[in-house]
Amino acid sequence: MYNNKRLLLIILGLILLLVGCSQEKSTFNQINPLNRDEIHLIKLTIGNSSPTREIMNPSLITSILYNLNKITYSKMSVKEEKTSLDNGKKFSLISTYVLEFMKEKNDKVQLYIILTSDKELLLADAKTLQSNNRTVLYINETDKTSLEAVNSIYSNIKNLVTEYAETEQFIKKAGEKGLTESMLRTLGNLGYTREEILNLPTDVIAQIFAPGTPLDGAGQFQPTDTQTKELNKRGIDTHMSLILGNLGYDFNEMLNITPEELDFIFPNTELMANLIQKGFTEQQVQSLVDQGKSFKEIIRNALNQ
């Protein structure tokens, strides 16, 4: 009887020993030691979809690496990996996030993690990640500290993905109004919110981006009271003088501008269309401006053709 009990205790001890080995706990630094200060880029893929996003937010990267250090991990068997990833089906879900940490663009991956939910994070073993053999994965333990850290990482990425989606939807709707990303940046700098931009009337947009319009309420030419009176005598009010100044005209040129040239310029919302009628394209006009030509020069060249 005594021998049977002793044998049973030995068997139970062996079982516990084997179970303990299979559930060996590891820290982040044991699995993937790295210099956190060298990580400047995260490539984010939502499931197996494209495009891959590039995250270069230092505070976010620091936060994720900090939380990864708070997690306790267990090594996964091949069977456990297949179960966790549902034989690869998890990669087709928009709720799965794959993060690749790099020092810089086109550099090798320093750290690879898979977030399948706000409770589950898979961490690739650094040595096998860089080898040609099967990459060994570790999974977070379910203790309170580990789960809170996984949830924090997942929430940050989910919020970022939501922000990406909202931005893409905004750009799409703005594009339907004829607004380019450059125009959106200009409107943002002027203080317009996304909602206000999408609600801007077409004529207001046309006026804002018409050649010469003083976007910030000012202009390159600021007339004195005397100059304003002189210009008013020639049918040029203060707003028109601001536009002319931005187009490259000085005070004397404004005083001597011909009625034909004035009609060609105003309303300035039609100026680009008038240049197109003279044989220019918008791309040509922009190219000339980029080369340092003023609109005044372009206008006078068009009128002299």
URTACOR-V978584 format. One record per backbone hydrogen bond with DSSP energy under -0.5 kcal/mol. CO is the residue of the C=O (numbers start at 1). NH is the residue of the N-H. If there is no record, write none. Layout:
CO:NH
CO:NH
This chain:
1:5
2:6
3:7
4:8
5:9
6:10
7:11
8:12
9:13
10:14
11:15
12:16
13:17
14:18
15:19
16:20
17:21
18:22
19:23
21:24
24:75
26:73
27:31
28:32
31:126
34:36
35:38
36:39
38:40
41:102
42:44
42:55
43:100
44:53
45:47
45:98
46:49
53:44
53:55
54:56
55:42
56:58
57:61
58:62
59:63
60:64
61:65
62:66
63:67
64:68
65:69
67:70
68:71
72:141
73:26
74:139
77:81
78:82
79:83
80:84
81:85
82:87
83:86
85:88
85:90
86:89
88:91
89:92
90:93
91:48
93:96
96:47
97:99
97:115
98:45
99:101
99:113
100:43
101:110
101:111
102:40
102:41
104:107
111:101
112:124
113:99
114:116
114:122
115:97
117:120
120:116
120:117
121:140
122:114
123:138
125:129
126:130
128:131
136:125
137:76
138:123
139:74
143:147
144:148
145:149
146:150
147:151
148:152
149:153
150:154
151:155
152:156
153:157
154:158
155:159
156:160
157:161
158:162
159:163
160:164
161:165
162:166
163:167
164:168
165:169
166:170
167:171
168:172
169:173
170:174
171:175
172:176
173:177
174:177
174:179
175:178
178:180
180:184
181:185
182:186
183:187
184:188
185:189
186:190
187:192
188:191
193:197
194:198
195:199
197:200
201:205
202:206
203:207
204:208
205:209
207:210
210:213
213:215
214:217
220:222
221:223
224:228
225:229
226:230
227:231
228:232
229:233
230:234
231:234
231:236
232:235
235:237
237:241
238:242
239:243
240:244
241:245
242:246
243:247
244:248
244:249
245:248
247:296
250:254
251:255
252:256
254:257
258:262
259:263
260:264
261:265
262:266
267:270
268:271
270:274
271:275
272:276
273:277
274:278
275:280
276:279
281:285
282:286
283:287
284:288
285:289
286:290
287:291
288:293
289:292
294:298
295:299
296:300
297:301
298:302
299:303
300:304
302:305
